[in-house]
Amino acid sequence: MALTSEARQRLANVKMVKPELASSIEEYVIQLASSGKLKRALDDEQVKQMLLALQGKKREIKIRRA
């Protein structure tokens, strides 16, 4: 696998809450590995950075009620 055990656990946790976000990360990691751009397993910190980057692209709308 292209992820460390900590990174796999984080991705599994994310998958329970936001399956579409976890799928995006999985697809990206598979692309990296199949193209030969992945030299070593991604660690937890790298997966966190990917998650933050993907979440930053989505706009969050909050409704406040008085």
C-alpha positions as CSV (number, residue, x, y, z in Angstrom):
1,M,0.0,0.0,0.0
2,A,1.1,3.5,-0.6
3,L,0.2,4.8,2.9
4,T,1.7,4.2,6.3
5,S,-0.6,2.6,8.9
6,E,-1.3,6.0,10.5
7,A,-2.3,7.5,7.2
8,R,-4.5,4.5,6.4
9,Q,-6.3,4.9,9.8
10,R,-6.8,8.6,9.2
11,L,-8.3,7.9,5.8
12,A,-10.6,5.3,7.2
13,N,-11.8,7.8,9.8
14,V,-12.4,10.4,7.1
15,K,-14.3,7.8,5.0
16,M,-16.8,7.3,7.8
17,V,-17.7,11.0,7.9
18,K,-17.0,12.2,4.4
19,P,-16.7,9.2,2.0
20,E,-16.5,11.4,-1.1
21,L,-13.4,13.3,0.3
22,A,-11.7,10.0,1.2
23,S,-12.4,8.6,-2.3
24,S,-10.8,11.7,-3.9
25,I,-7.7,11.1,-1.8
26,E,-7.6,7.4,-2.6
27,E,-7.9,8.1,-6.3
28,Y,-5.1,10.7,-6.2
29,V,-2.8,8.3,-4.3
30,I,-3.5,5.5,-6.8
31,Q,-2.7,7.9,-9.7
32,L,0.6,8.9,-8.0
33,A,1.6,5.3,-7.4
34,S,0.7,4.1,-10.9
35,S,2.6,6.9,-12.6
36,G,5.7,6.2,-10.6
37,K,5.7,9.6,-8.8
38,L,5.3,8.0,-5.4
39,K,8.8,7.0,-4.1
40,R,7.8,6.0,-0.6
41,A,4.6,5.5,1.4
42,L,2.7,8.7,2.3
43,D,2.7,9.4,6.0
44,D,-0.1,10.8,8.2
45,E,1.1,14.4,7.9
46,Q,1.1,14.3,4.1
47,V,-2.5,12.9,4.1
48,K,-3.5,15.7,6.4
49,Q,-2.1,18.2,4.0
50,M,-4.0,16.6,1.1
51,L,-7.2,16.7,3.1
52,L,-6.8,20.3,4.0
53,A,-6.0,21.2,0.4
54,L,-9.1,19.5,-0.9
55,Q,-11.4,20.9,1.8
56,G,-10.0,24.4,1.1
57,K,-11.5,24.2,-2.4
58,K,-15.0,23.6,-1.1
59,R,-16.9,26.6,0.2
60,E,-18.6,26.1,3.5
61,I,-21.9,27.9,4.2
62,K,-23.0,28.4,7.8
63,I,-26.4,29.6,8.7
64,R,-26.8,31.4,12.0
65,R,-30.1,31.7,13.6
66,A,-30.8,34.3,16.2
